[in-house]
Amino acid sequence: MLKDPFSFFAYHNKVWRLLDKTGRSILDVGCGRGSFMRIINGRRKFFTVGCDLYLPFLKECKQNKIYDEHVLCDARFLPFRRCAFDIVLCLEVIEHLPKKDSLRLLKQMEEIAQQQIVISTPIGFKKQFQDLVSQNPFQTHKCGWTLKELKKLGFNDFLGDGFFLYDRLRGDAGSPFLFIRKIISVIISYLLNPITSFRLSLAYSVICAKNVHKQRNDKL
């Protein structure tokens, strides 16, 4: 295993802590540049598939050989059969869809996963930050999810991330002293992460997992 370059409370470590280590295959929905899977690949070898609708990101992942397979597709219509993967990841994606489509995606992932689904999303509706580098047209936030809604859907393992005032501290693309505000907001969120990881009421976003295998057995 690679020496961990992140602190114990870093976002990627929280996802790793919730991940079912008994799984052998992972589907990464809305994989983006594959930043999380880069770390996973250094810790343990899974069979991985990355899917995204934004072709430049998918090409970048393929060029860097982050996933075993790369699929260009719309998250609303995932082209995978039932129980095709042990684990389905969907990090910072569901907020980019209208609520109805977001719910549809969650149900699809539950069908595709054999063991577990792991997602992350801001708590409540949060205005997105403009991505001036990639110009990804699919990054607009279109809905928000509360902890109550996620628990109702069967998610039961939660870790918070960031500070709930992060977006207000940082400001949008037109805010004065944007760079300084960004640095301050990142530092505050980092320092408070040991608290917000478990005090979800103070967190900006949430990482949560759902054991779909157990829930299927409970229904039998």
N, C-alpha and C positions, 0 to 999 in steps of 0.2 A: 504494500500500500504506500502511496506517496505521502511524504510528510505534508500535513495539512497546512496550506498557506493562509487559511482563514481562522478567525477566532471561533470559539465554541458557539457563540450566538450569531454568527454570520448566517445570512439567508440560505446559502447553499448547504451549510451544515444542518440547518433545521430541516430542509427537505430530505437530506440524507438520513437523519435520525428517524423520520417518519416512514421512510421507504422500507417495504417488506424485503429483507435481504434473502429470503428463500426463493424469490422470483428469479427467473432466468431470462425473461424477455421483457422489453420496455417499448411502448409506443409513446413518443413525445409529440403531443398535439400542439400545433402552433409553436414549433421548436425554435423559431427565430434563428439566431446565430449559433444555437447549440451550446450556450455558455455553461449551463448546468451539466450537460452530458460530457463536456470536456473533463470535468472533475470526476464524474462517475467512471469514465473510461480509465482514469488513473487509479481508481480505488478497487474496482472489480469489473470483470468482463461480463457484460450482459449482451444478448443479441438485441440490437437497438434499431428502431425505425423512427426517423424524424419526418413529420409532415407539416407543411405550411402552405399558405396561399400566396405568399410574397416570394416570387421566384428569385430575386437577388440574394435573399437570405439562404434559400435552399441551395443555390449554386455555391455559395460561400461554404456551407456545411459540407457539401460534396467535395469541394476542392480540398478542404482540410481533413477529409475522411473522418468526420466525427461520428457518423452513423453507419451501420451496415447497409441500410437501404434508405433512400430518400424519396418521398412521395409528394407530388404537387397536388393539393386538394383543398377543398373548402371544408372547414371544420363543421359546418352544418350538415354535411353529407359525407361522412367518413366511409371510405370504401373497404372496410375490414369486416370479416365475419365474426360471429359470436364467439367469445372466449379465445380470440386469436392471440392475445398477449397476456402474460401474467400480470403486468402492471401497466396502467395508463397514466401518464403524466400530462398535466395541462396547467402550466405555470403562467400566470398573468395573461390569461386569454379570455375567460368568460365575460369579463367586463367590456370587451370590445364588440360584443354582439347585443342586439336587442334582447330584452329579457326572455321573450318567447323562444328565440333561437338559442340563447344561452342555456335554458332549461332543456331544450332538445339535445344539445351537445352533451350535457351531463348524463342524460338517459342513454345516449349512444355509447358513451364511455363505459357506463356500467354494464352494458351488454358485451362490449368488446373485451373488458378485463376479466381474467379468470380469478384473480386474487384480490386486487386492490386498485383503487384510483386515488391519485394525489393531486390536489389542485392548490393554487394560491390566487388570491384576488384582494383588491382593496376592500376594507370594511365600509359598506355604504357606497354611495356614488361619489367618485373623486374625479375632478377635472384632470384630463391627461396633460402631460408636458409635451410640448412640441418637439418632435425629433428632427432637428435640422440637418442631421448627417445622412440618415438613410432615406428620408422622405417617404417612409412607409405609409401608404394611404389607409391601411387597415388598423392604425393605432388609435383611432378615436374611441374614447370611452362612451358606451351607449347604455350602460345599465350599472346598477350596484347591487350587492348582496349583503344582507345582514347575517350576523352569527345565528340568529334565530332561524332564518330561512335555511341555512346550511345544515344546522342540526336537524331540522325537520326532514331534510333529504337523506339523513342517515350518516352524515359525517360525525365522527366521534373523537378523533384525535386532532387537537388544535395547538398551534404555536403562533404567537403574534410576531410581527416584524415591523420595525420602524416606529416612529412617534406619530400620533394621530394628527398633529398640527404640521406635519412635514410639508404638505402642499402649500399651506398658508405662509409658512416661514420662507419657503423657496420663492414663491410667486411664479407668474407665467413668463413667457418669452419677452414681454415688453416691460417687465418690472425693472426699476432702477437698481443698480448695483447687483445685477442678477448673479454674477459669478461669486461675489462675496456671500450673498444670501444662500446660494446653493451650498457653499462650503460649510456655512454655519448650520444649515438644516441637516446636512449629512453628519456632522460632528455630534449634534444633539441626539439624532436618531441612534447613532452608534453607541453613545454613552448610556442611553436609556434602554438599549436592547436587552440587557439582562432582566430588566423589569417588565418591559412590554412583551417579552416572549411568553410570559405567563399571565400578565394582567392585560387581557385582550381588550378591555375597555379603553386602554391607553394606546393601543397599537394602530398603526396606519393600515396594515394589511394582515391577512391571515393565511397560514399554510395549514391545510387540513387533509386528512386521509379517511378513506372509507373501505372497510373490509367487505368486499362484495361477495366473497366466497362464504363467509360466515352468515351474511344476511340471506343468501340463497338457501343455505342449509336450514336456517331458522324458519323459512317459509314452508319447508317441506313437512 
